[in-house]
Amino acid sequence: MESITKYNNLSLAEKKATGEITEFLKFAMSGEIKEDEIEIIYPPESRMGDYSVPCFKLSSALKMPPAKVSSNLSARVKNFEYFSKVQAAGPYLNFYVNEKFIAEVLKEISRRKAKYGLAKKEKEKIMVEYASLNTHKEFHIGHLRNVCLGSSIVNILKFQGKSVIPAYYINDFAWHVGQTIWGYLKFGFKEEPAENKGKFLGQLYARSAKMVAENDQYKEEAKSVMKKLQQGDKEITKLWKKTRQWSINEFEEIFKELGAEFKARFFESQFFHTGIEMVQNLKIRGILKESQGAVIADLQNYDLGVLVFLRQDGTTLYPVSDIPLAFSKFKKYKIDKSLYIVDVRQSFYFKQLFKILELIGLNNPLQHIDYEFVTLPEGAMASRLGRVVLMQDLKDEVYKRALEETKKRHSDWKEKKLQMTAKKITLAAIKFGMLKSGKEKVIVFDVNQSLEFTGFTGPYLQYVGARINSIIKKSKFQNSNIKQNQKHKIQRKNLFDTHEEKSIIKLLAAFPQVMESAAKNYEPALVSQYLYNLASSFSTFYEKVSVLKAEPDLKRARLFLIRQVRTVMENGLKVLGIEMLDEM
C-alpha cells in the first residue's frame, strides 16, 4: 500500500481531499498528533475505499488498540466536502470520494490540458549526459535504448519543474578510433563511400578489430596509428577529422529523428591535452602513480581496485578526458548536479571516477544512472564482432510492417498520409519498446514482438487515443456542449457511478504523482506502465459502459470523461517522445 503523503505534486482534488482528512484527524485527536505523523495511503482494493489512514501511529498517541482508534474516529465523522462515506475496517479508516472530488479532477484536467500534472519551476539546474556514443562505430539498438531513456528522463525532469541541460559526450579519440583508421589505411580505400558512411565505418571497425585481436603485428601497427593521432600527425589527423564527421553527421540525423535535443555537446578529443596535463599534476600530488610502466590510481583502500589512466605504451584511457570534462560542466554551465546515463557495465568505473574527482576536490553532486543492456535472443551484441542490430535496419523493418497494416485499415487514404502515419507508429513501437521495461531489466530484443500492434506497446496506446477521437466524432454533441457540461452537469449524483468509471478517474487523479515518482527514480517505465493501465481501463470501460447510446446527460458526462483520458495520455506519451494519432 503506497503512501500519498510522500508526494509533493498532487492534483488539486487530491490536495483538497487529503487536506480534509488531515484537518479532520488533527481536530479529532485534539492536537495529540503532529501533521507529519499522519499517513494517508492508497488501499490495495477499491472496495477498501479511495484513501485509507492506518491507525497504528495514532494508537501510540492515544494508548489504545489501532482498531479501537479507527472505530472511535469513524463515530466522530460528520459531513465531508470530498467524501461520501468514511468507514472503519479493523486498524484502518477508509475514505470514499464523492461527486465533487470526481468533478474537480476532470475540471482540472480540462482547464490545464497540456499543463496537467506539471510541477512548479525549481531553481536547481541539472545536466543530463546521455548518448555517449563512439564515432567510427554504428548506431545499434543498444545505443537506441540509451537515447530513448536519456531523452525521456530529460522530459520528465522538465515536467517536474527542473532546469535541465541535456548533453552528449562523444568518444572520438579512443583505441577503437585508432583501429578503424589503421584499417582504412591498411585496406587502401581510395574513394569515400557515397552513402551509409556510418555503416561503412562500423563494418570497417569490426573487420579491423578482429584482425588486430588475432595478429600481434597488426596490433602494434594500430597502436602506432593511435599514438600518431594523439601526437597530432597531420595526415592521420586529417583522415580522423573526415571520418569522425561522418559519424557525427549520422548521429545528429538520428537524434533529430528520435526527438532528442541537446544544449551541450562534448567530445573526448576536446579534453585530451588538458587531461594529459592533469595526469602529470595528479602524479605530483600523489593521487596517481606509475606502476609497471603505466599510470594508475590505486583505489584499493576504498575497495575500488586500480584505475588505469595511461597504458604502458603511453596511450590514454577514458578517465584522462572524463576528469577535465566533469570540472568543465560545473564551471561553464553553473549546474547544481551532473547525471551520467550509461549502461550498468560501467557502474564500477563510475564509482572509481567519482572517487578520483572527490580526491581531486570536486565535491559537486554526481550520479551515475545505470541501466541494463540490450541483447539478442542468441546473446549479447558486440560491435567489434559485427553482431549487432542496427537502428536503421530495425526502423526500416518496423516501418514496412506499420505501412502494410495501415494500408489494410485505410485503403482510401492517400500515400502521403499512409506514410506519415506509418512513420509515427514506427517511432512509437521502437521508443516504447525501449522504455516499457525498468532500467534494471535486460531487454532481450525480439524484432517480432516489437512489431505487435496490441498489448503493452506504443501503437496500442496510439490506437486508444485514436479510438477516443473516433467516439467523439461519432457523437452528435459539439465541443461547446461538452464544455458546458463541465460547469453544470458532471457533479450530479450517479453520473460516474460504475466501477469502470471510478477506476479511470482514480488513475487520472494519480497522474501528477506518477510523474513525480518517475522523476525521483529517473524511471520512464513508471510512465509507460501508468499509460498502459489507463489505456486498458478505458478499453474495459468502453466494452462494459454505454457512451454513445446513453441518455443525454450521461452521454455528455462520459464524453467529457474520455476527453480527459485522451489529454492525460497525450501528456504522458509526450514525455516518452511518442506522438498521439488522431486516426489509425
C-alpha positions as CSV (number, residue, x, y, z in Angstrom):
1,M,0.0,0.0,0.0
2,E,1.6,3.2,-1.2
3,S,1.6,6.4,1.0
4,I,0.3,9.5,-0.7
5,T,1.8,11.8,2.0
6,K,5.3,11.3,0.4
7,Y,4.3,13.2,-2.7
8,N,4.5,17.0,-3.2
9,N,2.9,17.2,-6.7
10,L,-0.7,16.2,-6.3
11,S,-3.8,17.1,-8.4
12,L,-5.8,19.9,-6.9
13,A,-8.6,17.5,-5.9
14,E,-6.2,15.2,-4.1
15,K,-4.6,18.1,-2.3
16,K,-8.0,19.2,-1.0
17,A,-9.2,15.7,-0.2
18,T,-6.1,14.7,1.7
19,G,-6.0,18.1,3.4
20,E,-9.5,17.5,4.6
21,I,-8.5,14.1,6.0
22,T,-5.5,15.7,7.8
23,E,-7.6,18.5,9.3
24,F,-10.3,16.0,10.5
25,L,-7.6,13.9,12.2
26,K,-6.0,16.8,13.9
27,F,-9.3,18.0,15.2
28,A,-10.5,14.6,16.2
29,M,-7.2,13.9,18.0
30,S,-7.3,17.3,19.8
31,G,-3.8,18.1,18.7
32,E,-2.3,14.9,20.2
33,I,-0.6,14.1,16.9
34,K,1.6,16.2,14.6
35,E,0.7,16.6,10.9
36,D,3.9,14.8,9.7
37,E,2.9,11.8,11.8
38,I,-0.3,11.4,9.8
39,E,-0.1,8.8,7.0
40,I,-2.6,8.5,4.2
41,I,-2.3,5.6,1.8
42,Y,-4.0,4.2,-1.3
43,P,-5.8,0.9,-0.4
44,P,-4.9,-2.1,-2.4
45,E,-8.5,-2.7,-3.5
46,S,-11.3,-0.3,-4.5
47,R,-13.8,-1.9,-2.0
48,M,-11.5,-0.6,0.8
49,G,-12.0,3.0,-0.3
50,D,-10.1,5.6,-2.2
51,Y,-7.9,6.6,0.7
52,S,-7.1,5.0,3.9
53,V,-5.5,6.0,7.2
54,P,-3.5,3.3,9.1
55,C,-4.2,3.9,12.8
56,F,-1.0,2.3,14.2
57,K,0.8,5.6,14.9
58,L,-2.4,7.2,16.2
59,S,-2.8,4.3,18.6
60,S,0.5,5.0,20.2
61,A,-0.5,8.6,20.9
62,L,-3.9,7.6,22.3
63,K,-2.6,4.5,24.0
64,M,-5.4,2.3,22.7
65,P,-5.5,-0.5,20.1
66,P,-5.5,0.6,16.4
67,A,-8.9,-1.0,15.7
68,K,-10.4,0.9,18.6
69,V,-8.9,4.2,17.3
70,S,-10.3,3.6,13.9
71,S,-13.8,2.8,15.3
72,N,-13.8,5.9,17.6
73,L,-12.7,8.2,14.7
74,S,-15.4,6.8,12.4
75,A,-18.0,7.6,15.1
76,R,-16.9,11.3,15.1
77,V,-17.3,11.7,11.3
78,K,-19.8,14.4,10.2
79,N,-20.1,15.9,6.8
80,F,-17.1,15.9,4.4
81,E,-16.8,18.1,1.4
82,Y,-15.0,15.5,-0.7
83,F,-16.1,12.2,0.7
84,S,-19.4,10.4,0.6
85,K,-18.5,7.8,3.2
86,V,-15.9,7.1,5.9
87,Q,-15.7,3.6,7.3
88,A,-13.7,1.8,9.9
89,A,-12.1,-1.5,8.8
90,G,-10.0,-3.0,11.6
91,P,-7.0,-0.8,12.2
92,Y,-7.8,1.3,9.1
93,L,-10.1,4.2,8.5
94,N,-11.3,4.2,4.9
95,F,-12.5,7.2,2.9
96,Y,-14.7,7.1,-0.2
97,V,-14.6,10.1,-2.6
98,N,-17.8,11.8,-3.7
99,E,-19.1,13.5,-6.9
100,K,-17.4,16.8,-6.0
101,F,-13.9,15.1,-6.0
102,I,-14.6,13.5,-9.3
103,A,-15.8,16.7,-10.8
104,E,-12.7,18.6,-9.6
105,V,-10.4,16.0,-11.1
106,L,-12.0,16.3,-14.5
107,K,-12.3,20.1,-14.4
108,E,-8.6,20.5,-13.6
109,I,-7.5,18.3,-16.5
110,S,-9.9,20.2,-18.8
111,R,-8.6,23.5,-17.6
112,R,-4.9,22.8,-17.5
113,K,-4.8,20.5,-20.5
114,A,-1.1,20.0,-21.5
115,K,-0.1,21.5,-18.2
116,Y,-2.0,19.0,-16.1
117,G,0.5,17.3,-13.8
118,L,3.2,19.9,-14.5
119,A,5.1,20.8,-11.3
120,K,6.2,24.3,-10.3
121,K,9.5,25.5,-11.6
122,E,12.6,24.9,-9.4
123,K,15.9,26.7,-9.3
124,E,18.0,23.5,-9.4
125,K,20.0,23.2,-12.6
126,I,20.8,19.6,-13.7
127,M,22.9,18.5,-16.6
128,V,21.9,15.1,-18.1
129,E,24.6,13.5,-20.1
130,Y,23.5,10.7,-22.4
131,A,24.1,9.4,-25.9
132,S,27.7,8.7,-25.0
133,L,28.4,7.2,-28.4
134,N,31.6,6.2,-30.2
135,T,32.5,7.7,-33.5
136,H,33.6,5.1,-36.1
137,K,31.0,2.6,-34.8
138,E,27.5,2.0,-36.0
139,F,24.4,3.2,-34.1
140,H,22.7,-0.1,-32.8
141,I,19.7,-0.8,-30.7
142,G,21.8,-0.7,-27.5
143,H,22.5,3.0,-28.3
144,L,18.8,3.3,-29.1
145,R,17.9,2.4,-25.5
146,N,20.3,5.0,-24.1
147,V,19.0,7.8,-26.3
148,C,15.3,6.9,-25.7
149,L,16.0,6.6,-21.9
150,G,18.0,9.8,-21.7
151,S,15.6,11.9,-23.8
152,S,12.7,10.7,-21.7
153,I,14.4,11.4,-18.4
154,V,15.2,14.9,-19.6
155,N,11.4,15.4,-20.5
156,I,10.3,14.0,-17.2
157,L,12.6,16.2,-15.2
158,K,11.5,19.3,-17.1
159,F,7.9,18.3,-16.4
160,Q,8.8,18.3,-12.7
161,G,10.0,21.9,-13.0
162,K,13.7,21.2,-13.2
163,S,16.0,23.3,-15.2
164,V,17.7,20.7,-17.4
165,I,20.7,20.9,-19.8
166,P,20.7,17.8,-22.0
167,A,24.2,17.0,-23.2
168,Y,26.1,14.3,-25.1
169,Y,29.7,13.2,-24.8
170,I,31.1,11.5,-27.9
171,N,34.1,9.2,-27.6
172,D,36.1,10.2,-30.7
173,F,39.7,9.7,-29.5
174,A,39.9,6.3,-28.1
175,W,41.5,3.0,-29.1
176,H,38.6,1.9,-31.4
177,V,39.3,5.0,-33.5
178,G,43.0,4.1,-33.9
179,Q,42.0,0.6,-35.1
180,T,39.5,1.9,-37.6
181,I,41.9,4.5,-39.1
182,W,44.6,1.7,-39.2
183,G,42.1,-0.4,-41.2
184,Y,41.2,2.4,-43.5
185,L,44.9,2.9,-44.3
186,K,45.6,-0.9,-44.4
187,F,42.9,-1.7,-46.9
188,G,43.9,1.3,-49.1
189,F,40.5,2.9,-49.7
190,K,40.9,5.5,-52.4
191,E,37.3,6.9,-52.5
192,E,34.9,7.6,-49.7
193,P,31.5,5.9,-49.7
194,A,28.7,7.9,-51.4
195,E,26.2,7.0,-48.7
196,N,25.7,5.0,-45.4
197,K,29.1,6.3,-44.2
198,G,28.3,5.4,-40.6
199,K,27.6,1.8,-41.6
200,F,30.8,1.7,-43.6
201,L,32.8,2.8,-40.6
202,G,31.1,0.3,-38.3
203,Q,31.9,-2.6,-40.6
204,L,35.4,-1.3,-41.1
205,Y,35.9,-1.2,-37.3
206,A,34.5,-4.7,-36.8
207,R,36.8,-6.1,-39.5
208,S,39.9,-4.1,-38.2
209,A,39.3,-5.0,-34.5
210,K,39.1,-8.7,-35.4
211,M,42.4,-8.6,-37.4
212,V,44.1,-6.6,-34.6
213,A,42.9,-9.0,-32.0
214,E,44.3,-12.0,-34.0
215,N,47.6,-10.6,-35.1
216,D,50.3,-9.0,-32.9
217,Q,51.9,-7.2,-35.8
218,Y,48.7,-5.6,-36.8
219,K,48.1,-4.6,-33.2
220,E,51.4,-2.8,-33.0
221,E,50.7,-1.0,-36.2
222,A,47.3,0.1,-34.9
223,K,48.9,1.3,-31.7
224,S,51.3,3.3,-33.8
225,V,48.5,5.0,-35.7
226,M,46.7,5.8,-32.4
227,K,49.8,7.3,-30.9
228,K,50.4,9.4,-34.1
229,L,46.8,10.7,-33.8
230,Q,47.3,11.7,-30.2
231,Q,50.6,13.4,-31.1
232,G,48.8,15.4,-33.9
233,D,50.3,13.8,-37.0
234,K,48.9,15.8,-39.9
235,E,47.9,13.1,-42.3
236,I,46.4,10.9,-39.6
237,T,44.6,13.9,-38.1
238,K,43.1,14.9,-41.5
239,L,41.7,11.3,-42.0
240,W,40.4,11.3,-38.4
241,K,38.6,14.6,-38.8
242,K,37.0,13.5,-42.0
243,T,35.8,10.1,-40.8
244,R,34.8,11.5,-37.4
245,Q,32.5,13.9,-39.1
246,W,30.8,11.1,-41.0
247,S,29.8,9.6,-37.6
248,I,28.7,12.9,-36.1
249,N,26.5,13.7,-39.1
250,E,24.8,10.4,-38.8
251,F,24.3,10.7,-35.0
252,E,22.8,14.2,-35.4
253,E,20.3,12.8,-38.0
254,I,19.3,10.0,-35.7
255,F,18.9,12.4,-32.7
256,K,16.7,14.6,-34.8
257,E,14.5,11.7,-35.9
258,L,14.2,10.4,-32.3
259,G,13.4,13.9,-31.0
260,A,16.5,14.0,-28.8
261,E,17.6,17.6,-28.3
262,F,20.9,18.8,-26.8
263,K,22.1,22.1,-25.4
264,A,25.7,21.0,-24.8
265,R,27.9,18.9,-26.9
266,F,31.2,17.5,-25.7
267,F,33.9,15.4,-27.4
268,E,36.7,13.3,-25.8
269,S,39.2,15.0,-28.1
270,Q,38.4,18.4,-26.6
271,F,39.8,17.3,-23.2
272,F,42.7,15.1,-24.2
273,H,45.5,17.6,-23.9
274,T,44.1,19.1,-20.7
275,G,43.7,15.6,-19.3
276,I,47.4,14.8,-20.1
277,E,48.5,17.9,-18.2
278,M,46.2,16.9,-15.3
279,V,47.7,13.5,-15.2
280,Q,51.1,15.0,-14.6
281,N,49.8,17.3,-11.9
282,L,48.0,14.4,-10.1
283,K,51.2,12.4,-10.2
284,I,52.9,15.2,-8.3
285,R,50.1,15.4,-5.8
286,G,50.4,11.6,-5.2
287,I,46.9,10.8,-6.4
288,L,48.3,9.0,-9.4
289,K,51.4,6.9,-9.6
290,E,53.4,4.9,-12.1
291,S,53.1,1.1,-12.0
292,Q,54.9,-1.3,-14.4
293,G,55.2,1.5,-17.0
294,A,51.5,2.5,-16.7
295,V,50.0,5.4,-14.8
296,I,47.3,4.4,-12.4
297,A,45.1,5.5,-9.5
298,D,45.4,3.0,-6.6
299,L,41.9,2.9,-5.0
300,Q,42.2,-0.4,-3.2
301,N,41.9,1.4,0.2
302,Y,38.4,2.3,-0.9
303,D,37.6,-1.2,-2.3
304,L,37.7,0.2,-5.8
305,G,40.7,-1.6,-7.2
306,V,43.0,0.1,-9.6
307,L,42.1,2.6,-12.4
308,V,44.5,2.9,-15.3
309,F,44.9,6.3,-16.9
310,L,47.8,5.7,-19.3
311,R,48.8,2.3,-20.7
312,Q,52.4,1.2,-20.8
313,D,52.7,2.4,-24.4
314,G,51.5,5.9,-23.4
315,T,48.1,5.7,-25.0
316,T,45.2,7.0,-22.9
317,L,42.1,5.6,-21.3
318,Y,38.7,7.2,-20.6
319,P,39.5,9.0,-17.2
320,V,42.1,11.2,-18.9
321,S,39.3,13.1,-20.6
322,D,36.5,12.4,-18.2
323,I,38.1,14.2,-15.3
324,P,38.5,17.6,-17.1
325,L,35.1,17.2,-18.6
326,A,33.5,16.9,-15.1
327,F,35.1,20.1,-14.0
328,S,34.2,21.9,-17.2
329,K,30.5,21.1,-16.8
330,F,30.2,22.8,-13.5
331,K,32.4,25.8,-14.4
332,K,30.9,26.6,-17.8
333,Y,27.2,25.8,-17.2
334,K,26.9,26.6,-13.5
335,I,25.0,23.4,-12.8
336,D,24.0,22.1,-9.4
337,K,24.1,18.4,-10.4
338,S,25.6,16.2,-13.1
339,L,23.9,13.0,-14.2
340,Y,25.5,10.3,-16.4
341,I,23.2,7.9,-18.2
342,V,25.5,5.0,-19.1
343,D,24.8,1.3,-19.0
344,V,25.3,-0.9,-16.0
345,R,28.6,-2.4,-17.2
346,Q,30.3,0.9,-16.5
347,S,29.0,1.1,-12.9
348,F,32.3,0.2,-11.3
349,Y,34.2,2.6,-13.5
350,F,31.9,5.5,-12.4
351,K,32.5,4.6,-8.8
352,Q,36.2,4.9,-9.4
353,L,35.8,8.1,-11.4
354,F,33.7,9.8,-8.8
355,K,36.2,8.8,-6.0
356,I,39.1,10.3,-8.0
357,L,37.1,13.5,-8.6
358,E,36.4,13.7,-4.9
359,L,40.1,13.2,-4.0
360,I,41.0,16.0,-6.5
361,G,38.5,18.3,-4.9
362,L,35.3,18.2,-6.9
363,N,32.5,18.0,-4.3
364,N,29.5,18.7,-6.5
365,P,26.8,16.1,-6.8
366,L,27.5,13.5,-9.4
367,Q,25.2,10.5,-10.1
368,H,25.5,7.6,-12.5
369,I,22.1,6.4,-13.7
370,D,22.7,2.9,-14.9
371,Y,20.5,0.6,-17.0
372,E,20.8,-2.9,-18.3
373,F,21.9,-3.5,-21.9
374,V,20.0,-4.8,-24.9
375,T,20.8,-8.3,-26.1
376,L,19.7,-10.5,-28.9
377,P,17.9,-13.9,-28.4
378,E,21.2,-15.5,-29.4
379,G,23.4,-13.5,-27.0
380,A,24.9,-10.1,-26.2
381,M,25.7,-7.7,-29.0
382,A,29.3,-6.7,-29.7
383,S,30.2,-4.2,-32.4
384,R,33.8,-5.4,-32.6
385,L,32.4,-8.7,-33.7
386,G,29.9,-7.2,-36.1
387,R,27.0,-8.9,-34.3
388,V,24.6,-6.0,-33.9
389,V,21.0,-5.0,-34.9
390,L,21.4,-1.6,-36.4
391,M,18.8,1.1,-35.5
392,Q,18.3,1.9,-39.2
393,D,17.7,-1.8,-40.1
394,L,15.2,-2.1,-37.2
395,K,13.4,1.1,-38.1
396,D,13.1,0.0,-41.8
397,E,11.6,-3.3,-40.8
398,V,9.1,-1.9,-38.3
399,Y,8.1,0.8,-40.8
400,K,7.5,-1.8,-43.5
401,R,5.1,-3.7,-41.3
402,A,3.4,-0.5,-40.0
403,L,2.8,0.7,-43.5
404,E,1.3,-2.6,-44.6
405,E,-1.0,-2.6,-41.6
406,T,-2.1,1.0,-42.1
407,K,-2.8,0.3,-45.8
408,K,-5.0,-2.7,-44.8
409,R,-7.1,-0.5,-42.5
410,H,-7.2,2.6,-44.7
411,S,-7.2,1.7,-48.3
412,D,-8.9,5.1,-49.1
413,W,-6.0,7.2,-47.6
414,K,-3.5,9.0,-49.9
415,E,0.0,7.6,-49.9
416,K,1.5,10.7,-48.1
417,K,-0.9,10.2,-45.2
418,L,-0.3,6.5,-45.1
419,Q,3.5,7.1,-44.9
420,M,3.2,9.8,-42.3
421,T,1.0,7.7,-40.1
422,A,3.3,4.6,-40.5
423,K,6.3,6.6,-39.5
424,K,4.7,7.8,-36.3
425,I,3.6,4.3,-35.5
426,T,7.1,3.1,-36.2
427,L,8.7,5.5,-33.7
428,A,6.1,4.7,-31.1
429,A,6.8,1.0,-31.4
430,I,10.6,1.4,-31.2
431,K,10.6,4.0,-28.4
432,F,8.0,2.3,-26.2
433,G,9.9,-1.0,-26.7
434,M,12.9,0.7,-25.2
435,L,11.0,2.4,-22.3
436,K,8.4,0.0,-21.1
437,S,10.9,-2.1,-19.1
438,G,12.6,-0.9,-15.9
439,K,16.2,0.2,-16.1
440,E,17.3,-2.8,-14.1
441,K,15.9,-5.2,-16.7
442,V,17.8,-6.6,-19.6
443,I,15.9,-6.2,-22.9
444,V,16.1,-9.3,-25.0
445,F,15.1,-7.6,-28.1
446,D,12.9,-9.7,-30.3
447,V,12.0,-8.0,-33.5
448,N,8.7,-9.9,-34.0
449,Q,7.5,-8.9,-30.5
450,S,8.4,-5.3,-31.1
451,L,6.1,-5.2,-34.1
452,E,3.0,-6.2,-32.2
453,F,0.1,-3.8,-32.5
454,T,-1.8,-5.0,-29.5
455,G,-1.0,-5.2,-25.8
456,F,1.8,-3.4,-23.9
457,T,3.1,-1.5,-26.9
458,G,3.3,2.1,-28.2
459,P,1.0,1.5,-31.1
460,Y,-1.7,0.2,-28.7
461,L,-1.6,3.5,-26.8
462,Q,-1.8,5.4,-30.0
463,Y,-4.8,3.2,-31.0
464,V,-6.6,4.0,-27.8
465,G,-6.2,7.8,-28.4
466,A,-7.4,7.4,-32.0
467,R,-10.4,5.4,-30.8
468,I,-11.4,8.1,-28.3
469,N,-11.2,10.6,-31.2
470,S,-13.4,8.4,-33.3
471,I,-16.0,8.1,-30.5
472,I,-16.2,11.9,-30.0
473,K,-16.6,12.4,-33.8
474,K,-19.4,9.8,-33.9
475,S,-21.3,11.6,-31.1
476,K,-23.8,14.3,-32.1
477,F,-22.6,16.7,-29.4
478,Q,-20.5,19.6,-30.3
479,N,-17.4,20.5,-28.2
480,S,-19.2,23.5,-26.7
481,N,-21.9,21.3,-25.4
482,I,-19.3,19.0,-23.7
483,K,-17.5,22.0,-22.2
484,Q,-20.8,23.4,-20.8
485,N,-21.3,20.1,-19.1
486,Q,-18.1,20.7,-17.3
487,K,-19.6,23.6,-15.4
488,H,-23.1,22.4,-14.6
489,K,-23.6,18.6,-15.0
490,I,-20.6,16.5,-14.1
491,Q,-21.1,16.9,-10.3
492,R,-24.6,15.4,-10.5
493,K,-25.0,12.2,-8.4
494,N,-24.8,8.9,-10.1
495,L,-23.2,10.2,-13.3
496,F,-19.9,8.3,-12.7
497,D,-21.3,5.5,-10.6
498,T,-19.8,2.4,-12.3
499,H,-16.6,0.7,-11.1
500,E,-15.1,1.2,-14.6
501,E,-15.6,5.0,-14.5
502,K,-14.3,5.3,-10.9
503,S,-11.2,3.3,-11.8
504,I,-10.4,5.7,-14.7
505,I,-10.9,8.8,-12.5
506,K,-8.6,7.4,-9.8
507,L,-5.9,6.8,-12.4
508,L,-6.4,10.3,-13.9
509,A,-6.1,11.9,-10.4
510,A,-2.8,9.9,-9.8
511,F,-1.0,11.2,-12.9
512,P,0.9,14.0,-11.1
513,Q,2.2,11.5,-8.5
514,V,3.3,9.1,-11.3
515,M,5.3,11.9,-12.9
516,E,6.9,12.9,-9.6
517,S,7.8,9.3,-8.9
518,A,9.3,8.9,-12.4
519,A,11.4,12.0,-11.8
520,K,12.7,10.9,-8.4
521,N,13.6,7.4,-9.7
522,Y,14.7,8.5,-13.2
523,E,12.4,5.8,-14.4
524,P,10.3,6.3,-17.6
525,A,8.9,2.8,-17.2
526,L,6.7,4.1,-14.5
527,V,5.0,6.4,-17.0
528,S,4.8,3.6,-19.6
529,Q,3.1,1.3,-17.2
530,Y,0.7,4.0,-16.0
531,L,-0.3,4.8,-19.6
532,Y,-0.9,1.2,-20.3
533,N,-3.0,0.9,-17.2
534,L,-5.0,3.9,-18.2
535,A,-5.5,2.7,-21.8
536,S,-6.6,-0.7,-20.5
537,S,-9.0,0.8,-18.1
538,F,-10.5,2.9,-20.9
539,S,-10.9,-0.2,-23.1
540,T,-12.6,-2.1,-20.3
541,F,-14.9,0.9,-19.6
542,Y,-15.9,1.2,-23.3
543,E,-16.6,-2.5,-23.5
544,K,-18.9,-2.5,-20.4
545,V,-20.3,1.0,-20.3
546,S,-22.5,2.6,-22.9
547,V,-21.3,6.0,-24.1
548,L,-23.0,6.9,-27.4
549,K,-26.3,5.2,-26.6
550,A,-26.5,6.6,-23.0
551,E,-29.2,9.1,-22.0
552,P,-28.2,12.7,-22.9
553,D,-26.7,14.0,-19.6
554,L,-24.9,10.7,-19.1
555,K,-23.6,10.7,-22.6
556,R,-22.2,14.2,-22.2
557,A,-20.5,13.3,-19.0
558,R,-18.9,10.2,-20.4
559,L,-17.7,12.0,-23.5
560,F,-16.2,14.6,-21.2
561,L,-14.5,11.9,-19.2
562,I,-12.9,10.2,-22.2
563,R,-11.7,13.6,-23.5
564,Q,-9.7,13.9,-20.2
565,V,-8.4,10.4,-20.7
566,R,-7.0,11.4,-24.1
567,T,-5.5,14.6,-22.6
568,V,-3.6,12.7,-19.9
569,M,-2.5,10.0,-22.3
570,E,-1.2,12.7,-24.6
571,N,0.7,14.4,-21.8
572,G,2.3,11.1,-20.7
573,L,3.2,10.0,-24.2
574,K,4.8,13.4,-24.9
575,V,7.4,12.9,-22.1
576,L,8.2,9.5,-23.7
577,G,8.7,11.2,-27.0
578,I,5.7,9.5,-28.6
579,E,3.1,11.3,-30.7
580,M,-0.6,10.7,-30.3
581,L,-2.5,10.0,-33.5
582,D,-5.9,11.4,-34.5
583,E,-6.6,8.4,-36.8
584,M,-5.1,5.0,-37.0
